[in-house]
């Protein structure tokens, strides 16, 4: 059975032949500082081959289009909810 983990922040890293996605959850007591890096301990790390990057991107774009069609708009994250390295 698959494990379910709540995440509201992600780091994206690239290495030679892989993309590394580190997912975690943060619940700040104060609003984040715009532009400041978000520090969190990843709960889940996924190593994805670069060959699979395009199909993953297409699947996410299709899912987003379907959600936008069904809900007419998707809320934008607060500043600092997604991190990228």
MOQUIPE-V868445 format. One record per helix or strand of 3 or more residues. SS is the DSSP state (a for helix, b for strand). FROM is the first residue (numbers start at 1). TO is the last residue. Records with the same first field share a line. If there is no record, write none. Layout:
SS=FROM-TO / FROM-TO
//
This chain:
b=9-14 / 18-24 / 44-49
a=50-71
//
